[in-house]
Amino acid sequence: MQVQFSMSTSPVTNPFNLMKDRPRDLLRGAVFAALVLCPVDGQIANESQAKATSPAFERLDNYVLDYTHAGSQLKDHIYERSRRHFTAGDAARDAVQTPDAVKRRQQELRRNLVASLGGLPASDTPLNARITGAVQGRGFVIEKVIFESRPKHYVTANLYMPSQRNGRRTAAVLVLLGHNATGKSAPVYQSLCQTLVEAGLIVFAVDPIGQGERLSYYEADLKQPTVRAGTGEHDYAGAQSRFLGDSLGRYFLHDAMRGIDYLLTRTEIDPEKIGVTGSSGGGTQTSLVMLADPRIAAAAPATFIMNRDSYQRTGQAQDAEQIWPGFTSAGYDHEDILLAVAPKPVCVLAVTADFFPIEGTRRTVSRVRRIWDLFNRTDALEFVEVESTHTYTPVLQKAAARFFAKHLLGRDVDLTDFQSSPFPEKDLQCTESGQVRGELAGAEFVFEATLARLKEAEDRRSKVPVADRRTQELQWLRTQVFNGREACDLNPRVIERNTVIEDFEVDIAYWWTQRNLANLGMLVRPRQRPATLPVTIAIWDDGTRALSRHADWLRKECGKGRAVFVVNLAGVGPLAADPINTRRPGGFYDTYHKLADDLTWIGDSLIALHTYETLLALDVLSQWPDLETQGVHLYGNGRMGVHAKLAAILDPRISGCGWTGGFTFADIVRDRNYESLNVKWFILPGILQHFDLGEL
């Protein structure tokens, strides 16, 4: 059967392009205020909310399902699945009992991590490194370096060189920075670098993407970015890359590895004695390097190492480069970050009052010690914790410096009385203006890299015969939607019947789509009707909370002699998830963002789960003998309508699908200033490597 589609995707109604063609002055602020918009009832904000509502249907808008508490179900479903993977991962690591088994797991880790990030960009392009100036410090010189990790992707960095060197090659430490907008010039990181150089180490501090001099959304005429620096930018650009199957981590890791490439060009540095450290987001980057780059001789990850189980239960979201797709479902955890470099020297640095739970840190270090024991290198794994909240404290800095001096320089250092002296930010800038964007001609960032990846994917797809492409598309989509689902009895029940609204009767039902995960639907039928009715299943923003806003459409559809089944998918409408953090609904890092990321860790997504639930809604129709269960139509409205379109491709019982206010995934990727509101709901990772909605 061929499904008939209709879809509106004009720029005016496309909900992911609401910011197009607006004056420049409206682009100010963090992600154009998308980070502070608060949608109705914590659900999807859409232009349909502005339409007049129907008083007759309004009482159903506020319907509360009191047969089951839905507020915790989505979280519980995701957490329970995750916990099963945590347990399996512990068992897999416990089975590693020999040095050879450790080495095999290390190889597997590197291979699988890089693949999960979307692979790494090429590292065979010229660095084109240059020194743009120098600053004299007390016992050291800071060289201001710019290199290209990829063509036109400029990385700004400071190289700290000890003034007293014996002329022989010596050790260096790559410093990867946490989420501070000023990057390498932040006082805490200047202090770290100066402490390390005081210990006799060469130090290379690199500005991360979206920080320091590398703000991707900086506008020279505004003299400010249009997207908040650091985490705001990371998730803004990172969300787009997910549609190509990429994680922002691939670019962070690649920049760090190219930083090591630069260190290897310096004749002052011993290539066998390069260490790496970083705190918080820099701890994340340090961990990625530990997992992926065997050139590292020693590592000191700070204020990051914990374990996934302990952090998941905090309810907090993480930054885009900190989410590693499928890492948990593959059986990996933070123990594997440390295991990846065994038996090389590692010093885990932690604070007791971190938002990264210290209990997880202690458990991870305790469990992984035996790996160093297998190599008779117990003393090479160190653990330092101090009383503090989240920061790379001076005590931890000195501990790191002593650790690297011991293992890379072969000597003990006394830093008891050392105090750093930070420079003004401008003194450490590698560019004249303080920003790569707008100063270095043709400078590119993650957005441009994602565009290039999209073009590569589209070019590759265009060369595949249409029939073959369609078969591959359906197979891929089916895998995404059904993978990891556990079939359960729907156990549908109609809990209210024949509620009269105008000339209609409304029945209310709920059912189970996964064990302990409910959906809810309202069936609207004309009071005067024939013995059997064809059905349209409606999927729209806010579900039955928006019933009154769609009253005109309901009247028209029922007027055609059809029943309408309005479905609330998990977390939608009256099934809204209880808040698990304090972030305002709708923006980055809110409850749904966090749950979407938790699904990413186990190789799943909200959009795949919701598409699966849309398909199960067809099975619920059998509860009404007067409904025709073949030739079902689907109707989508707003962003949530994407599930109707994806479901229609997969089930032959669906004979038609309409979608108002639709979009294509490529629209989101191509728009530098896309609307980010609730985008995590609709990321189907890697879809653009296979097809886009307009091609189905």
N, C-alpha and C positions, 0 to 999 in steps of 0.2 A: 504494500500500500504506500502511496506517495503522500507525504504530509504537506499540506498547503500552509504557507507562512505568509504573514504580513507583519511588517515591523516599521515603526517610525524611529529614525535615528538622526533627525535634523539637528544641527548645532543648537537650535533654540531649545529643544526638548531634551537633548542628550544630557542626562544628569551628571555625567563626568566631564562636561565641557561648559559648566555654568560660568566660568570666568573668561571665556573667549571674548575677544573684541572689546574688553572693558578698558577705560582709560588707565594710563599708567599709575595715576595716584590711587586707584583702587587696589593696586597690587601690593600695597604696603602691608607689613605685618606678617605674622607667622602663618605660612600657607594660606594666605588670603582669608584669615579668620576661620579656616576650616578646623583649626585646632580648638576653637572655642564655641562653635555652633552647637546648640543643644537640641536634638530632634525630639519630636513629641514622644513622650513615654519611653525615651531612651532608644527608640527605633529609628527607622530610616526616614530622614527628612527628604521631601520631594515636592515638586511644584504642585502636585495634586492636593497638598494640604491647604492650599490657599483657596480652593474651590468651595462653593457654598455646600453646606451639609444638609441632610434631610432630617428634620425633627422626628419623623416616624421611625427611622432606623437608629437614632442616636442612643436609645437605651441599650441596644445590642453592642454599641461601641465599647461600653464599659463592662461588658460581661466578664466575670471572674470565674475561672475553673476551680471549684473547691473540692473536686473529687480526688485530686492529686496536687501536690505542691510542685508546680513546674519550675519555679524559680531557681532551684538548685540542680535540675536534671541535666542540663547541657554540660555544666561544669563537672558533675559527678560522672557522666558518661566519658568525658575526655580524660579525667583524672584516673578513672579505673582502667581504661585502656593503657594509659601511660604507665601506671604502676605495674601492670603485667610485663611491660617491656623492661622496666627497671629491674624487676626480679630476674627476668631472663638474662639481662646484661650482667648482673652480679654472678649468676651461675656460669656464664661463659668466661668471665674473667677468673673465677675460682678454678676453672679447668686449665688455666695457663700455669703449668707446673715446671717448665724447663726453659733455659735460655733460648733454645731454638724455637719454642712455642711463642716466647715473647717477640722474637724477631719476625716470626710469621704474622703475628697480630699487628706489629708495627707497619709492616708492608701493606697489610689489608687496610689499616686505618688511613694511611696516606692516600691509597688508591680510592677508597670509598669517600673520604672527606672531600677530596678535590672534585670527584664526580658529582657529589651532592651539591656543591657550590655552583655547578654549571661549568666545571673545568676552569683552567686558568688561561688568561690571555698569553700570547706569545712573549717570551723573554729574550728573543734574539734580535730585538731592535736596538739601535744605538741609544745609550743613555744621554748623550750630548750634554754631559755634566759641565758646569762652569761655576767658578767662584766669583761672587759679585761684591765681595768686600770681607773685611775682617774686623774683629773687636778684640782689644787686649784686655784680658782679665788678670786676676791675681794668681800667677803661676800657670796660666793657660792662655791660649788664643782660640777665639771662636771664628771659624770660617763659615761664611754664608754661602750655601750651596743650592743650586737648582739643577735637577736632573729630570729626564723624561722616563717615567716608568713604562709608558706606551707613547707612541708618537703624539705629540701635542698635549699629553697629560703631564703637566708640570708639577713636580714635587719640590716643595721648599723645605730646607733642612739646615740645621746648625751642626757643624763638626767641631767638637771641643778637643783641642790638641794640648797635651801637657807640655809646658815649656822645657822641662828637664827630661830628655830622653837619651838613652845611651847609644843611639844610632842604629840599633838593631830593630828588627820588626817586633812589634809588641801586640798586646791584646786590645780588642775593641768591644764595646757594648752598644748594640742597637737599642735605643730608647723609643718605645712606641707609646703614644700619648693617649690619655683618657679623655673623657668628654668635657673639655674646656674650650670655650669659643676661641680663646687666644692661642691655643695650640702650644707650640714649643716655647713661647715667651711667657707662659703662665708661671707665676712665682714658684709653685710647687714643683714644676718640671725643671725650671732653671736650677732650683736647689738640688734636685736629684742629679742632674748632669754635673753640677759643680762638685758634688760629693763623690761621684764616681771618678771624675778627673783628678780630684785630690788624692784618690787611691792609686793613681798612676795609670789609669785606663784612658784610651781614646774613646770618645763618646759621640754617637751620631743620633741626634734627635730629629725626628721626621714629622712634619705636619700631616695629620690624617686628612682624609677627604672631608670637606665641610667644616674644617677648623683652621685656625691660624690664617695663613695667606691663601687658603684653597677653598674659599666659599664659592660653591658652584652657582649660587643664585644671587651673587653680589651684582648690583647695578651701579655703575660708576656715576650715572647722572643723579641717582638718588643718594649715593654715598652710603648705602646700606643694602643688606640682602632682602629679598622679597620672601624668603623662606628662612625660618629661624635656623641659626647655625647649629652645628653639632647634631644632636639626636633628631631635631626637626627635619633637617636636610637629609639625614641618613634614611629615615623612613619614607620621606617624600620620594627620593630617587630610588630607594630600595624597593618600594612597592611596584614601581614600573618594571624593574628588572625581573621580578618574579613571574611575570607573564611570559618571559622567555625561558623560564626554568632556571634563572640565575639567582644567586644570593648576593647581596651587597658584599658579603664576606670575601667573594672571589677577588674583588678590587682592593680591599684592605690587605688581604694576604699577598696579592701580587705586588702592591706598592712596597710592602715590607721586604719581600724577597728581592725586589730590584734595589732596595736600599742595601741589602747584603751584597748584591752585585757591585754596587758602587764601592763599598768598603774593600772589596777584593781588588779594585783597581788602584788602591792606594798602597804605595810601596812601604809605607810606615807600618802597615798592619799585617800581622801573622794570620794567614787564612785559616789556620787550624785553631785559632783562639778568638772566636767571635761569640759573644754572649748576647742575650736578649732579655729585656725586662720591660714591664709596663704595668700600670695600675688601672683598675676599673675597665673602661673600654680599651685601654692599653693592655690590660691583662687579657682581654679577649684576643687582641691581635697577637700578643705573645703566645697565647695558647694555639692559635692557628699556625703560627710559625713552628712551634714545637711539634705539631701534628704533621706538618707538610714539608719541612725543610731540614734534611739531615745534616746540613752544613753547620748548624748551631752546635757549639761545644758546651755551653752551659746556659741555664735559663732560670729566671727569677720572676715568675708570675705573681703579681701583687693584687690584693683585694678583688679577686675574681674567682679563684678556685673554690668550689663547693660541691654540690651534686644536684642533679636535675630534680630529684624528688623533693628535697628541702626547699629549693627555690620555687618550684611550681606551686607549693602550698602557701607561699607568701601572697599570691594574688597579683604580683607585679608583672608587668610586661617588660620586655627587653628591646634594645635597639636592633635595627635591621641586620647589621653584620654579626650580631650575637645569636641569630637564629640559624641553625644549621639543619637544613631539610633532611628528614629521615634519620638523623643521628641517633635518636632514641630507639626508633623501631629497628635499627640495625644492631642494637644491643650495646651502644657506646654511652659513656658518661664521662664525668670529669676525671675519674681514675685513668681513663685512657689517654687524656691529655698528658698526664705525668708519665704513664707507661710508654708513651710514644718516643720518649728520649732516653729511656733507661738503657744502660746504667750510667749515663752521663750525669754530671752534677746538676741538681735542681734544688732551688730554695723556694718554698711556698711561703709567701708573706701575707699575713692576714691581720685584721683588726676584729676585736671581739664584738663591737656594736655595729657591725656592717648590716646593710640590707641584703647582702649575700650571707645567708645564715652560717654562723661559725660552726654550728653543729654539723652541717654538711661538709665544711672544710676539714674538720677534725676526722670525720668518718672516712673521707676520701684519702687523706694522708695516711691514716692508720691502716686502711685496707691495702694500700698499694706498696707499703714498705717492704713486703715480702718479695716484691719483684727485684728490688736492689739486693736483697739477701741472696737471691738466686745467682747473682753475679759476684757475690762477696764484696759488694760495694755499699754496705749499709750506711757508711758515713757520708756518701755522696748525695743522700736525700736529707735536706734540712727543712725544718718548719719553725717559723718565727711568727708569733702572734703578740700583739700589744693591745692595751686598753685604749680604744679610740673609736670614733665613728669613721665613716668611709672616706679615707684619703691615704695617700702615700706619705706617711708620717716621717719626720726626720729620723726617728729610731729605725724605721724600716729602711729608709734610704741608706743609713750607715750599715745596717745588716746586709743589704744587697751589695754595697761596695766592698765590705769585708769578704763576702762570699765570692765575688768575682775575682778579687785580688788573690785570694787563696787558691782558687781552682784554675784561673787563667794566667796569673802572674807568678804563682808559687811562693807568695809571701804574705805575712800578716801585716796589717796596717792599723795604726791607732788614729781613730777619727774622733776621739772623745770631745775635743775642744773645737772641732771644725764648725764654722758657721758660714753659710753661703751669703753672697751679695748679689741680689738680682739686678739685671739691667733693665732700663726702660724698654718697652715693647718695640719701639721704633728702631732701637739700636740693633736688634736681632733680625729685622726684616730683610729678606733677600731681594724683594722688589722695591721699586721706588715708592709706589703708592700703598704698599702693604697688602695688595691683592693681585693674584695672577690674572683673574678675569678682568678684562677691560684694559690690561696693560700688555700682556704677552699675546701677540697676534695669533688668532686661530686657536686659542687655548680651549681644550676639550675637557669634559667631566663625565660623570657616570651617565648623565642623560644622553650625551652624544654617543657613548659606548653602547648604550641600550638601543638607540636608534640604528646603529650599525648592525647590531645583532639581529634586529628585526628585519632589516633589509636582506641580510644573509639568509635568514629563515624563509622569507618570502621568495627569494630567488631559488632556493633549493626546492621549495614546494612546487614552484611553477614548472619545474622540470620533470615532475612525476606525473604520469598519465592520470587523467581525472578519475577513471574507474578505480585504479590502484589507490589513489589518494583517498577516495571516499571510504574504501575498505579499511585503510590504515587509520583514518580519522575516527571511525566508529569503534574500532577495536581499542584505540587509545582512550577514547572517552568512556567506554564501558569499563575499562580497567580502573580509571580514576574514580568513577562513581561507585563501583561495587567492591573495590579492593578494601579489605579490612572490615567489611560489614558482617555482622552476625545475624543470621536469619532468626526471627522470633515470631511467636504468635501475635498477630495484630490485636487480637481480643477487642475488636471495636465494640463500642456501646453507644447507643443513642440515649442521651441523658435528659433531653427535653424535646418534646414533639409538638408540632402544630401551633407554635407561637404565631399569632396573627399580627402581621404588619401590613397595613393598607390592604391590597388585594392579594397578599402573599402569605404563605405559611413557611415558617422557619423551624427546622430541626437542628439540634446541636449534638455533636458526637465527638468523642475523643478515642484515640487508639495508640498502640505502641509501635514505634518504628524501629527501635532497638530496645534491648532490655532496659526498662525503667526510663525510657525517653519517649515522651508523649507528643503527639500532634493533636490539633483541635480543628474542627471544621463546622461551618454553618451551611446547611442546605436550604436554599431559597427556591420555592416553587410557587407557581400561580395557584390560587385557591381553586379556580375553575380550570381543570386540566384533563387531558385524555388519559387513557389507561396506562400508557407508558410515555416517558419523556426522554429525549436525548439530553446529554449533560455537558455543561462547560465547567471545567475546574478553573478557578480564578486564583492567581498568585500575585499579590501586590504588596507594596510597602505598608507596613503596620498591620497586615492581615485584617482580621475582623474588627480591630480597633478603628479601621478606616471605612467600615461598612457604609456609614451615612454619607461619606464623601464620594462614594461610588454608586449612590442610589439611582441616579439617572441611568447609568449604564446597566444596573441590575434590572430596572424596569424595561429597558429596551431589549435586553437579552431574554428575559422571561416573556416579553411580548412576542418573541419569535417562537414561542412554544418550547422553550428549553428550561431545564432546571440549572441552577448555578450552585456549585459547591465551592465556597470560599474557604481556603485552607490556611491555617497558621502553621508554619514550619517551626522547628525547635528554636526557641529564643525569640520568636516573633509575636507581636501583638500581646494577647493575654498570657502568652507563654514566655514573656520577657525574662531574661536571666536576672537573678538578684545581683546587685553590684558586688564585685569582689575586690575592688580597689576604689580609690577616691577620685579617679580621673573623670572628667565630665563626659557624659555619653556622646558618642559620635566622632570624637577626635582620635588621634593616635594615642595609644596606651590605655584606652578604656577597657572595660570588661570584655567586650567582644574582640577587640584587638588582641588581648592577652589569650583568649581562648582560641582564636584563629592561629596564633603562633604556637600554642600547645599542640594543635593538630598538625602544624607543619613539622614539628619535631618527630611525629609518628607517621609522617608520609601521607597526611590527609589534608583536607581543607574544608572550610565551612560550605563553600559553594558545591563541592562534591557531595557532602552529607545532605545538604538541602535538596539537591537534584534527586538523590536516592529517595528522600522522603516524598518528593513530588510524585515519583513513580508509584510509591506505595499507596498514595491517595486513590489511585484508580481501583485498587483492591477493596477499599472501604466502601465503594459505591454499591457493592452487593448487599449492604444492609437495607437498601430500599428496593423492594421487588419491582417497583414501578419505574425504575431507571434503566435506561439502555447502557450497558457497559462496554459496548463496541461503538466505534465511531465517535469517541469522546473528543471534544475540543478543549484546548488549553488557552487561557487568556492571561497574559502578563501585563502588568502596568508598573512603570518605574523600574528602578534597579532590580527589585526582587523578581521581576518578570523574566530575568535571564534563566531562572530555573525552569520555567515553563518551556522555553525554547530548547534548552538542553535535554529535558525529559522527552520532548516530542520527537527528538531524533532517535531515541532508544526504544520506544515502545510502539508496536504495530497497532495497539488499540486506539492510538491517538491519530485522528484523521485531519486535524487542523490546529493551527496555533497562531494567535495574534498577539502582538506585543507593542504596546503604546509607551513612548518614552524610552525606547531601547537605545543600545549603544553597541559598539564593537570594542573588543579589547585593544585593537591597534589604535583606536581613537585615544585611549588613555595613555598609551606609550608614546604617541607622537606629540602629545600636548605638553609642552614644557610647563605650562601653568594649569594643569588639570585640577579639578575639584577633588580633594582627597577625602571628603567626608565619608566615613564608613567603608573606604575602599577595601579594607581587609576582608569584608564579607564576600567580595566578588573576585578574589584572586584565585584563578584556576592555574596552578603553577605549570609552566611549560606549554600552555595551550598554543601559543603562537609559533611554537616549533612545529605544530601539526596542522592547525587551521585557525580561522577566525569565524566569528558568528555569521558574518555576511556571506561566507562561502558555503554554509551548510545548505 
